[in-house]
Amino acid sequence: MNIRLLAALGALHIAALAPVTAQSEPPVTYAPLTQPLDIAQVPGQSIFYSVGNPGVPGSVNEGNTSNAGYVITESGVVVFDALGTPSLGWALLNDIRKHTDKPILFVVASHYHADHIYGLQAFKDHSSAEIIAQERAAEYKENEETADERASQRLDQRRGALYPWVDKNTRVVPPDITFHDRATLALGGKRFSLLYAGPAHSGSDIMMMVQPDGVLFAGDIVQNSRIPFMNGDDVDTAQWLRALDDVLKLEPTFIIPGHGKPSAAAKEAIAFTHDYIAYVRAAMGKAVESWTDFDTAYAATDWSKYKDLPAFENNNRGNAYRIYIELEGAQFKK
């Protein structure tokens, strides 16, 4: 049974792979970064991560707002997410090469949102890595509208907001391998458990647990000390809360969120996202039950706990409105 069929059945298992060497590499044409990646290492492990800026993508932060990372094993490298521009993906790839000459075998995409996937282009063009994602990521095509967004429209927006790091040569790279619910990579003495957690933040949310290290790459299911984005049609905050409960059961010793601060205090990081979602749901739930209009409800809600956090101005009102609509719709389904 081949890899793709196993992935489609949700039981991808790879014991070992012989590295494939690219015949030739295309020239590097990505715009240079003026701000280097902020790379750190999980204490005592061959696991590295890049920490993005806490705001929204723009020219000031050069599109570097999400987190990504990689795991070096005896057999090769597994990468989790690729950042928000080809330039950032290229910088991440070069950081890997500073630490090891082992082949980059896989890039796991936590979900197909622009701030996590445009860097895939660098890995596709300059390594033999295969891209793994949850099967709904395959819906993200330039000429088709998904519940999240139309890929071509988002790319056009980023070409304006993030030029020259996103330009006419930037493209959306689709996954090579997809799976439904669970998948496993057994590689170089480590076990990588890929877990579908959505639809929550997006339709294709996955997390990656690295054992025996106990390190969890949580994707945007966890966004530590930053107001998460929840204003999308695929967002399901009830499922998101269930996914966070599942994260707690994994008992990670170190967590790398999709945005915000990686931490050895994993429970506190998970609790931040959980408590924020629960707070907004409670406030908007009361409004829906009392037939209070959204504007009145939003103005009456005490946001003091969150108003000074990164991305509050950009995300909070849209999040509250999205949850208001979600809960209002649920009420009519009763």
C-alpha atoms as one frame of an Amber mdcrd trajectory, in Angstrom:
protein
   0.000   0.000   0.000   1.533   3.318  -0.981   1.918   6.423   1.165  -0.893
   8.405  -0.438  -3.449   5.621  -0.005  -2.479   5.118   3.612  -2.795   8.859
   4.181  -6.231   8.922   2.617  -7.321   6.246   5.081  -6.048   8.353   7.959
  -3.345   5.865   8.939  -0.191   7.196   7.367   2.829   5.363   8.742   6.339
   5.824   7.445   9.107   3.749   8.996  11.959   5.034   6.820  12.545   6.814
   3.575  15.611   7.077   1.399  16.417  10.737   0.794  15.739  12.023  -2.686
  18.213  14.522  -4.060  16.894  17.227  -6.354  18.499  17.165  -9.779  19.002
  20.900  -9.845  17.863  23.853  -7.807  16.221  26.915  -9.338  17.869  30.236
  -8.571  16.851  31.954  -5.354  14.760  34.991  -6.232  13.099  35.786  -2.899
  13.308  39.325  -1.601  15.820  39.627   1.253  14.599  40.086   4.803  15.829
  42.992   6.890  14.809  41.276  10.137  16.294  37.845  10.918  14.149  35.021
  12.235  13.946  34.673  16.001  15.030  31.040  16.404  15.125  29.201  19.726
  15.653  25.603  20.804  13.526  23.398  23.029  15.807  22.778  26.023  17.668
  19.500  25.708  16.051  18.513  22.390  16.987  18.700  18.716  13.827  20.720
  18.166  13.960  24.326  17.018  11.275  26.943  16.491  10.831  30.392  14.995
   8.759  32.929  16.911   6.812  35.455  14.852   5.781  38.991  15.726   2.503
  39.197  17.657   0.620  41.551  15.315  -1.033  41.055  11.930   0.990  40.646
   8.711   2.284  43.897   7.249   5.337  45.666   5.886   6.629  46.530   9.363
   6.992  42.880  10.372   7.639  41.674   6.786   4.835  39.129   7.156   6.534
  37.282   9.993   3.645  36.800  12.428   3.283  33.042  12.822   5.453  30.416
  14.492   7.081  27.421  12.818   9.655  24.827  13.751  11.555  21.698  12.894
  12.713  18.431  14.425  16.074  16.881  13.565  16.119  13.067  13.710  18.763
  10.484  12.871  17.087   9.928   9.486  16.130  13.451   8.485  14.186  16.576
   9.327  10.458  17.130   9.863   9.261  20.740   9.614   6.019  22.109  11.049
   4.637  25.091   9.113   6.607  27.280   6.726   5.746  30.907   7.638   3.998
  33.602   5.645   6.260  34.468   2.699   8.696  32.578   0.441  11.462  34.765
   1.903  10.599  33.598   5.418  10.394  29.982   4.288  13.830  30.325   2.679
  15.235  31.783   5.911  13.787  28.864   7.887  15.228  26.369   5.416  18.659
  27.966   5.732  18.467  27.857   9.513  17.862  24.101   9.249  20.945  23.772
   7.067  22.999  25.575   9.717  22.155  22.838  12.210  22.191  19.699  10.049
  22.967  18.376   6.597  20.337  15.642   6.924  17.587  15.739   4.291  14.383
  17.672   4.893  11.828  14.905   4.427   8.460  16.397   5.365   6.816  19.759
   5.940   3.607  19.441   7.949   1.159  22.302   7.308  -0.961  23.036  10.377
  -3.690  24.521   8.153  -3.965  26.422   4.894  -4.023  30.069   5.932  -1.715
  32.492   4.149   0.435  33.350   7.160   1.510  29.705   7.455   1.837  28.434
   3.876   3.505  30.890   1.480   6.872  29.740   2.803   6.124  26.259   1.424
   7.313  27.563  -1.937  10.911  27.709  -0.705  10.803  24.124   0.562   9.190
  22.868  -2.626  11.752  24.635  -4.829  14.874  23.947  -2.768  14.359  20.586
  -1.052  12.834  17.210  -1.764  10.415  17.512   1.180   6.859  16.302   0.795
   4.094  18.460   2.222   1.584  16.813   4.546  -1.771  18.362   5.478  -5.275
  17.401   6.521  -7.431  16.498   3.531  -9.536  19.667   3.648  -6.398  21.672
   2.889  -6.770  20.386  -0.672  -9.838  22.646  -0.964  -7.587  25.704  -0.873
  -7.258  26.360  -4.601  -6.877  29.664  -6.374  -9.995  29.332  -8.506 -12.299
  27.859  -5.885 -13.898  29.600  -2.934 -13.607  27.810   0.404 -15.425  28.729
   3.552 -12.241  30.416   4.756 -11.420  32.493   1.681 -10.635  32.424  -2.003
  -6.938  31.669  -2.293  -6.356  33.967  -5.260  -7.969  36.927  -3.503  -5.836
  36.426  -0.407  -2.706  36.160  -2.539  -3.573  39.400  -4.333  -4.095  41.097
  -0.969  -0.738  39.869   0.315   1.027  40.975  -2.889  -0.050  44.483  -2.002
   0.428  44.366   1.759   3.677  42.365   1.783   5.497  43.403  -1.381   8.323
  42.633  -2.194   8.298  39.524   0.047   5.114  38.359  -1.671   5.121  39.177
  -5.367   3.951  37.990  -8.799   6.122  34.865  -8.481   4.588  33.782  -5.176
   2.277  30.803  -5.526   0.148  28.545  -3.367   1.799  25.139  -3.011  -0.725
  22.294  -2.477  -0.099  19.336  -0.169   1.528  16.191  -1.550   0.022  13.900
   1.099  -3.269  14.304   2.946  -5.013  12.356   5.684  -8.435  12.415   7.307
  -8.245  12.107  11.091  -4.955  10.685  12.392  -1.569   9.980  10.861   1.772
   8.805  12.210   5.356   9.239  11.120   7.930   6.924  12.701  11.263   8.415
  11.797  14.792   8.406  13.202  13.807   7.156  16.644  10.917   9.605  17.025
   7.180   9.270  16.615   5.204  12.137  15.095   1.461  11.952  15.759  -0.580
  14.177  13.448  -3.992  14.940  14.923  -6.953  16.568  13.174  -8.487  19.138
  15.517 -10.948  20.898  13.228 -12.912  22.445  11.943 -12.012  24.887  14.702
  -9.810  27.832  13.695  -9.996  26.585  10.100 -11.323  23.588   8.213  -7.985
  21.768   8.211  -6.450  22.326  11.683  -3.900  19.747  12.747  -1.421  19.441
  15.600   1.800  17.441  15.788   2.921  15.652  18.939   6.592  14.656  19.012
   7.473  11.674  21.202   9.342  10.724  23.296  10.111  14.437  23.708   6.589
  15.477  24.723   6.700  18.540  22.461   3.459  19.685  20.847   3.287  21.866
  17.749  -0.271  23.111  18.253  -0.831  25.274  15.170  -3.451  27.965  15.576
  -5.511  25.846  17.958  -3.343  27.512  20.622  -2.410  31.201  20.392  -0.640
  32.189  23.575  -1.014  35.765  24.891  -2.369  36.971  21.530  -5.973  37.499
  20.479  -6.685  34.721  17.969  -8.477  35.243  14.660 -11.942  33.661  14.760
 -13.843  35.661  12.152 -14.068  33.039   9.400 -16.917  30.920   8.074 -15.081
  27.704   8.947 -14.586  28.709  12.584 -16.382  26.447  15.045 -15.680  27.662
  18.564 -17.476  24.751  20.224 -15.188  22.306  18.423 -12.241  24.584  19.164
 -12.922  24.272  22.898 -13.190  20.483  22.566  -9.865  20.448  20.704  -8.229
  22.402  23.514  -9.547  19.850  26.008  -7.947  17.144  23.847  -4.659  19.072
  23.877  -4.653  19.032  27.668  -5.078  15.250  27.666  -1.889  14.917  25.615
   0.011  16.401  28.585   2.752  18.077  26.541   5.880  19.166  28.372   6.512
  21.986  25.890   4.073  23.680  23.535   4.735  25.688  20.384   1.554  27.597
  19.447   0.735  28.888  15.993   1.068  32.440  17.311   2.384  33.794  20.572
   4.851  32.524  23.132   6.138  28.923  23.102   6.241  27.666  26.651   7.191
  24.857  29.009   4.094  25.922  30.964   1.857  24.187  28.453  -1.300  24.154
  30.580  -1.184  27.932  31.033  -0.692  28.495  27.306  -3.642  26.253  26.469
  -5.757  27.910  29.149  -5.204  31.369  27.661  -6.852  30.440  24.346  -9.549
  28.360  26.055 -10.473  31.106  28.508 -10.638  33.783  25.813 -12.977  31.761
  23.615 -15.136  30.797  26.590 -15.329  34.429  27.729 -16.471  35.714  24.338
 -18.967  32.871  23.975 -20.422  33.608  27.416 -20.777  37.340  26.743 -22.313
  36.895  23.290 -24.429  33.976  24.505 -26.113  36.189  27.084 -26.805  38.773
  24.391 -28.351  36.225  22.052 -30.518  34.761  24.797 -31.796  38.220  25.789
 -32.270  39.329  22.143 -29.760  42.151  22.641 -28.370  43.490  19.364 -24.679
  42.923  18.713 -23.467  46.539  18.865 -25.115  47.060  22.242 -23.763  43.770
  23.573 -20.233  44.451  22.385 -20.169  47.935  23.919 -21.470  46.579  27.231
 -18.879  43.787  27.495 -15.847  44.319  29.728 -12.815  43.745  27.489 -10.251
  45.110  29.952  -8.559  41.725  30.424  -7.742  41.515  26.706  -7.727  45.039
  25.258  -3.969  45.580  25.591  -2.951  42.261  24.019  -1.539  41.946  20.481
  -4.134  41.780  17.668  -7.004  42.937  19.913  -7.847  45.917  17.706  -7.672
  43.826  14.539  -9.437  40.666  15.729 -11.617  41.092  18.792 -14.713  42.806
  17.403 -14.809  40.467  14.404 -14.388  37.480  16.721 -17.250  38.611  18.920
 -19.528  39.183  15.924 -18.658  35.787  14.436 -19.481  34.067  17.728 -22.683
  36.101  18.091 -23.806  34.841  14.667 -22.697  31.287  15.497 -24.693  31.214
  18.725 -27.675  32.945  17.149 -27.748  30.306  14.425 -27.510  27.524  16.986
 -30.482  28.953  18.844 -32.684  28.723  15.750 -31.612  25.096  15.227 -32.991
  24.056  18.603
